[in-house]
Amino acid sequence: MGSRPGPLNRQGSGPKTGPPPELLLGRRRVCRCRYPRGVETVTGSVVWWNDDEGWGALSSDAVPSEVFAHFSEVQMEGYRVLRSGQDVVFEVEHFPAGVDGYVYRAWKIRVPAS
């Protein structure tokens, strides 16, 4: 009997999605670690913050450019929001792939006690 055509065919005839398995050999696997090596804790301040979109930029003397920050990484109770000029402590990671043009991103963003 013949094999079924279409994407369900795993034997080689018919349309498929993605590259053939032989091209995947030796392909670099991307680490999806939550907190990868190379993360450093720094102090800095909020450059700007967009409440509606839930993200903004941070700066620190220890980092050569601005740092991408997302509300999901802000560690506080209730509505997680930052204000321009506010002091923060955060872990920073170099992120060559970039997020919205930023090559650094922030993790575990905390507002120090006054």
Secondary structure, DSSP 8 states (H G I E B T S, - for coil): -----STT--SSSS--SS--HHHHTT-------SS-TT-EEEEEEEEEEETTTTEEEEE-TTSSS-EEEEGGGB--SSS----TT-EEEEEEEEEEEEETTEEEEEEEEE----
